[in-house]
Amino acid sequence: MTLNTRERILDAFFALAEQHPARSRFTFTEIAKEAGLSRQAIYKRHFNSADEIIDYIRKELTSEFSPLYDSYDAALEPDPFIFFAQTVIPAIYKQHKRIRILYTAAIDPFWREFITSIYREWVAQNLQLNHQKLGIPPEMADTLLAQWLNSLIENWIIEEEPIPSQQFSEIFLNLVSSPLTSFAIYDSKVRSSNKIVIAKPIRRKPEK
């Protein structure tokens, strides 16, 4: 019963965030009304503040894939990007409806910073970036890659119907294994010989 009530609270919280994307806070009275519960059923019994709800949501969503970091074995899977594509991306897709709201609504203003720090932890643990070749400190290299991962995930997951995780995993591996110029088409019609046009990905209908 407790778990069911808490899930109703979270469903109501996300419903309000989706209905009012510009608002960053909701009262327990509003959440209780949306959930069909009494205010007392939320306050004290489950959460003492809106910040506690946000903290719980973060832990719940990242619990889907954070433990997967510890299960990575370089001896079994030498390419960490393949591991990320096969394990982390499906876990994110499993919660894509709620994660989409966190990206598109104001309910958690620091969601991007929080999730980027999770990706940065994975990068620092599993990748050795050649920061000297990049000409930047190692910490900056890790942060840049984590921000790039977050941007890529965000652009995928904010779609109303994001493409299935298996298909996106293939796109992800294609992107991380190829230079950006390989996706560019040189436009012979323009005067400048170095102007390029980035090829747009073909959008496929989501699987039912």
C-alpha positions as CSV (number, residue, x, y, z in Angstrom):
1,M,0.0,0.0,0.0
2,T,2.8,2.4,0.9
3,L,4.6,1.8,-2.4
4,N,1.3,2.2,-4.4
5,T,0.6,5.5,-2.6
6,R,4.1,6.8,-3.3
7,E,3.7,5.9,-6.9
8,R,0.4,7.8,-7.1
9,I,2.2,10.8,-5.6
10,L,5.0,10.6,-8.2
11,D,2.4,10.2,-11.0
12,A,0.6,13.3,-9.8
13,F,3.8,15.2,-9.5
14,F,4.9,14.5,-13.0
15,A,1.3,15.1,-14.3
16,L,1.4,18.6,-12.8
17,A,4.9,19.3,-14.2
18,E,3.7,18.3,-17.6
19,Q,0.5,20.4,-17.4
20,H,2.4,23.5,-16.0
21,P,6.0,23.2,-17.5
22,A,6.9,26.8,-16.5
23,R,6.3,26.1,-12.8
24,S,9.2,24.9,-10.6
25,R,7.2,24.1,-7.4
26,F,3.8,22.6,-6.5
27,T,2.2,22.5,-3.1
28,F,1.3,19.3,-1.3
29,T,-2.3,20.4,-1.6
30,E,-2.0,20.5,-5.4
31,I,-0.2,17.2,-5.5
32,A,-2.7,15.5,-3.2
33,K,-5.6,16.8,-5.2
34,E,-4.1,15.5,-8.4
35,A,-3.3,12.1,-6.8
36,G,-6.7,11.8,-5.2
37,L,-5.2,11.6,-1.7
38,S,-5.3,13.7,1.4
39,R,-2.5,16.1,2.1
40,Q,-1.6,14.2,5.2
41,A,-1.1,11.1,3.1
42,I,1.9,12.9,1.5
43,Y,3.2,15.1,4.2
44,K,5.2,13.4,7.0
45,R,4.2,9.8,5.8
46,H,6.2,10.0,2.6
47,F,7.8,13.4,1.9
48,N,8.5,16.4,4.1
49,S,9.1,18.8,1.3
50,A,9.1,19.3,-2.5
51,D,12.9,19.0,-2.4
52,E,12.5,15.5,-0.9
53,I,10.3,14.5,-3.8
54,I,12.9,15.7,-6.3
55,D,15.7,13.8,-4.5
56,Y,13.6,10.7,-4.5
57,I,12.9,11.0,-8.2
58,R,16.6,11.4,-9.0
59,K,17.5,8.3,-7.0
60,E,14.7,6.3,-8.5
61,L,15.5,7.2,-12.1
62,T,19.2,6.8,-11.8
63,S,18.9,3.5,-9.9
64,E,17.8,2.0,-13.2
65,F,21.3,2.5,-14.7
66,S,23.8,3.7,-12.0
67,P,24.4,0.1,-10.7
68,L,25.3,-0.9,-14.3
69,Y,28.4,1.2,-14.0
70,D,29.7,-1.2,-11.4
71,S,28.9,-4.2,-13.5
72,Y,31.1,-3.1,-16.4
73,D,34.0,-5.5,-16.9
74,A,36.6,-4.3,-19.4
75,A,37.9,-7.8,-19.8
76,L,34.5,-9.0,-21.1
77,E,33.6,-5.9,-23.0
78,P,36.7,-3.8,-24.0
79,D,34.6,-1.0,-25.6
80,P,32.8,1.0,-22.8
81,F,30.7,2.7,-25.4
82,I,29.2,-0.6,-26.5
83,F,28.5,-1.3,-22.8
84,F,26.8,2.1,-22.5
85,A,24.7,1.5,-25.6
86,Q,23.6,-2.0,-24.6
87,T,22.8,-1.4,-20.9
88,V,22.5,2.3,-20.0
89,I,20.5,3.5,-23.0
90,P,17.8,0.8,-22.6
91,A,17.6,1.7,-18.9
92,I,17.1,5.3,-19.8
93,Y,14.4,4.5,-22.4
94,K,12.5,2.4,-19.8
95,Q,11.9,5.7,-17.9
96,H,11.7,8.0,-20.9
97,K,8.3,9.5,-20.1
98,R,9.4,10.8,-16.8
99,I,12.9,11.8,-17.9
100,R,11.4,13.7,-20.8
101,I,9.4,15.8,-18.4
102,L,12.5,16.6,-16.3
103,Y,14.2,17.9,-19.4
104,T,11.2,19.9,-20.8
105,A,9.7,21.3,-17.6
106,A,11.1,23.6,-14.9
107,I,10.3,21.3,-12.0
108,D,13.9,20.3,-11.5
109,P,16.1,23.3,-12.6
110,F,19.3,21.4,-11.9
111,W,18.4,18.1,-13.6
112,R,20.9,18.7,-16.5
113,E,23.7,19.4,-14.1
114,F,22.8,16.4,-11.9
115,I,22.6,13.9,-14.8
116,T,25.7,15.3,-16.4
117,S,27.6,14.6,-13.2
118,I,26.4,11.0,-13.4
119,Y,27.7,10.6,-16.9
120,R,30.9,12.3,-15.9
121,E,31.4,9.7,-13.2
122,W,31.0,7.0,-15.8
123,V,33.5,8.7,-18.1
124,A,36.1,9.1,-15.4
125,Q,35.8,5.5,-14.3
126,N,35.8,3.8,-17.7
127,L,37.4,6.0,-20.3
128,Q,41.0,7.3,-20.6
129,L,40.7,10.4,-22.8
130,N,43.7,11.8,-24.5
131,H,43.5,15.2,-23.0
132,Q,46.9,16.2,-24.2
133,K,45.8,15.6,-27.8
134,L,42.8,17.7,-27.1
135,G,44.9,20.4,-25.4
136,I,42.8,20.7,-22.3
137,P,43.1,19.4,-18.7
138,P,41.8,15.9,-18.0
139,E,38.9,17.1,-15.8
140,M,37.7,19.4,-18.6
141,A,37.9,16.5,-21.1
142,D,35.8,14.3,-18.9
143,T,33.2,17.1,-18.4
144,L,33.0,17.9,-22.2
145,L,32.3,14.3,-23.0
146,A,29.7,14.0,-20.2
147,Q,28.0,17.2,-21.5
148,W,28.0,15.8,-25.0
149,L,26.5,12.5,-23.8
150,N,23.8,14.5,-21.9
151,S,23.0,16.6,-25.0
152,L,22.7,13.5,-27.2
153,I,20.5,11.7,-24.7
154,E,18.3,14.8,-24.2
155,N,17.7,15.4,-27.9
156,W,16.7,11.8,-28.2
157,I,14.5,11.5,-25.1
158,I,12.6,14.8,-25.4
159,E,10.8,13.6,-28.5
160,E,7.1,12.8,-27.8
161,E,7.7,9.3,-29.1
162,P,11.5,8.7,-29.0
163,I,12.8,6.0,-31.3
164,P,13.3,2.6,-29.6
165,S,16.4,2.1,-27.5
166,Q,17.8,-0.6,-29.8
167,Q,17.7,1.7,-32.8
168,F,19.1,4.7,-30.9
169,S,21.9,2.5,-29.6
170,E,23.0,1.9,-33.2
171,I,22.9,5.6,-33.9
172,F,24.8,6.3,-30.7
173,L,27.6,3.9,-31.6
174,N,27.7,5.3,-35.1
175,L,28.2,8.8,-33.7
176,V,30.9,7.9,-31.2
177,S,32.9,5.8,-33.6
178,S,32.9,8.2,-36.6
179,P,34.1,11.8,-37.0
180,L,31.5,14.5,-37.5
181,T,32.8,15.2,-41.0
182,S,31.8,11.7,-42.1
183,F,28.1,12.8,-41.7
184,A,28.6,16.0,-43.7
185,I,27.7,16.5,-47.4
186,Y,29.8,19.0,-49.3
187,D,27.5,21.3,-51.3
188,S,29.0,21.7,-54.8
189,K,26.5,24.5,-55.6
190,V,27.9,27.0,-53.1
191,R,30.8,29.2,-54.0
192,S,32.8,28.5,-50.9
193,S,34.6,25.2,-51.4
194,N,34.7,24.5,-47.6
195,K,31.1,25.0,-46.8
196,I,29.3,21.8,-45.8
197,V,25.8,20.8,-45.1
198,I,25.1,18.4,-42.3
199,A,23.0,15.5,-43.4
200,K,19.8,15.2,-41.4
201,P,19.0,11.8,-40.0
202,I,16.1,9.9,-41.5
203,R,13.2,9.8,-39.0
204,R,11.5,6.5,-38.8
205,K,8.1,5.8,-37.3
206,P,8.3,4.4,-33.8
207,E,7.7,0.8,-33.3
208,K,4.4,-0.1,-31.8
